[in-house]
Amino acid sequence: MLTKVYGSAVFGVEATTITVEVNTDKGVGYHLVGLPDNAIKESNYRIAAALQNNGFKIPGKKITLNMAPADLRKEGSAYDLTLAIGILVSTGQIKENHSLSEYIIMGELSLDGSLQPIRGALPIAIKAKEEGFKGFILPKQNAKEATIVNGLEVYGVETIKEVIDFFNAEIPLEQTIVDMEAEFYEHLENPEFDFSDVKGLITI
C-alpha cells in the first residue's frame, strides 16, 4: 500500500516541502532512499522503539520509503514522526485518512514516543502556508514559533500517540494560539535577558 506524508527540509532561512512516500509489499526489508543523512538512516531504530512502546510495530514486510525530491539532501532527526506516521498508515495499523495530506508533520522521536524539539519551525510554517497546507503538527516546544504565521493551524504535541489518535480515532488536537501583541509587551516588561546578567558588567 502506498502512502504519502509531508515534511519539510530547511536550508538557511528557506524551507522546501518533502514528500515521504511509503510503500509496503510482500517480503522483508526496510529501504530508505532519497539522499537521507546518517541521522535519518538511524531513524528506524528510534521509530521501532517508539512504536513498540505505544502498542504498534514495524511489521515484517518489505517497506520502501522515498524522500522526494530524491536529489535534495535531507538532514537531521526531525523526520522521525513523518516516517513513523507513514509506516503506520501504509501497513494498515492506522486507517487511511484523507486529511493526512493537509498537514506538514515533523518531530524527533524519543524511544518512549515523546517528541523532541526541531529546528526551523518558522520557515517550515511559512512554506506550508504558501503551499496551501491546512496545518502544521510539530513538537510542543516549537509551536509558539510557528504560530507567527497567520492562516496556518499549528498543533503542538508531546507524544506520537496524540498524532496517532488524531488521525486514527479523530480525537482533536489542541491548536496552539498565541496573542503576539500580548507576548511582545510581556517581553518588554519582563525581558528574558538583561545586561545586568553579563558577568563583569557594571550597570549604572
Summary of the structure (lengths in Angstrom):
residues: 204
radius of gyration: 18.7
end to end distance: 68.4
largest distance: 73.6
contacts: 634
relative contact order: 0.15
helix: 34%
strand: 27%
